[in-house]
Amino acid sequence: MSKKFSTNPLRGMKDFYPPDLREINWIIDTIRDVASLYSYDEFESPKLESIEIFAAKSSDELVNEQSFLVEKKKGERLILIPELTPSLARMISAKSQELKKPIRWFSVPTCYRYERPQKGRRREFKQINMDILGENSLYAELEIFNAVVDIFLEFGATPDQFQIFYNNRRFIDSVCELILNVSKDKLQLVYKVLDKSDKMEETEYEKFVLDSLQDETIVQGIFKLKEATSLEDLLNKFEDIPEEFYNSRGYVELLDFNLLLSEANITEYCTFSSSVVRGLDYYTGIVFEVFDTGKDNIRSIFGGGRYDDLLSLFSDEKISGIGFGMGVLMFSLFLKTYNLIPEEIKEKDYTDTIYIASINDNMSNYALKLAKLVRDEDFPCIIDYRFKNLKNQLKKANELGVLIVLIIGPKEAENDKVSIKNMATEEQSTIDIEDLIDKIYNIIEEFGS
Ligand code: HAM
């Protein structure tokens, strides 16, 4: 016997059989509907990009350790996109003159990261992106936060189940430069260290911070940022805060944003957290991570933030943006934890599917004619090609959960008639073809009520 290949997909990849795909599509469609209520336009970009644009702005880890590379020709390396934001920046830059600002865009790319597969993490995954560009005011942040809240509410989630933890990189810059005397060139290192704060064991993390920063004051500062429970608590932890700090853009912006959140009445969904910085290099302002507040999903569900300089990779134009990337897998784990996915979503609904069964095998042409008629009216239609043994055909229709079966035989075909059976009530009648569509609507309506 010849060797048989494995039927498993590659490690970290997943086959989506129809029930799984129905569930994922239901989640994506529901979020797409929220995005369109905010007037976000959907776009798509290629899965393959040149590696340089990610190397320049994403993160070392993403490009050097987690990327899937494709060799086009010898030496010419392409990357399977690990995230969308650099491609978004490329597309906006290419048409920035003609695009009306602010630009509100939505996309659901498939992304690739060579990570250890684990709960909520695969090597191939769908990521929902929503970004607004060309709006510098904090109203853009507010819009994104409002949309995030609406997404959760649309699925029936409550504020005790999720929280948006937010911070501002400019605020961290002010703390570092004006309170901790950290030099500018060490800021990226501080972000990196803070980003790992909830991803490591405590002792491992302490060693990592000490090894990375090698300065006792900065190290103490990092732990204060990590441990503070509120803005007030954080500031109380520092002695001698200079006046300059209170006038700094980072601090003022944070206070302004807090005010906006409370005016918009969404503070119950949002919590300031001085340890949130996000792992990608391009963020410059407000950053956020959304967490499940329960114990089942420890990792952040998704995150995003403001990026000011991303387009500089492609042009001298300055367009700032803010948005988020949401792993559909992580989000579905959240929804499952709180039973927010209706059971029946996975099942195919045959209620409005018309099933054509035939008494004998001369009926094929008539069956095809009827099928065209009902499909032209947008009803899905299945023809049973066995064309005999009516009992078996009806049994099959019943197993699928079909509501309406059309039964045809020579008498019906000769007189342009059709027998229609309501499988729920078992009622059956023979009607003229021209009355068929009305009758179908009647049966479905009656069933619905
Ligand atoms: P990110 O934090 O790298 O940000 O990824 C965002 C989300 O994508 C994660 O929080 C998670 O939900 C999902 N995700 C990441 N890696 C995986 C994986 N291996 N398997 C499953 N899901 C995963 C970004 O990608 C930014 N570009 C987001 C953004 C858009 N910021 C502004 N606009």
Boltz pocket constraint, residues with backbone or C-beta under 6 A from the ligand:
constraints:
  - pocket:
      binder: B
      contacts: [[A, 82], [A, 83], [A, 84], [A, 85], [A, 113], [A, 115], [A, 120], [A, 121], [A, 122], [A, 123], [A, 124], [A, 125], [A, 126], [A, 127], [A, 129], [A, 130], [A, 131], [A, 279], [A, 280], [A, 300], [A, 301], [A, 302], [A, 303], [A, 304], [A, 305], [A, 322], [A, 323], [A, 324], [A, 325], [A, 326], [A, 327], [A, 328], [A, 329], [A, 330], [A, 331]]
      max_distance: 6.0
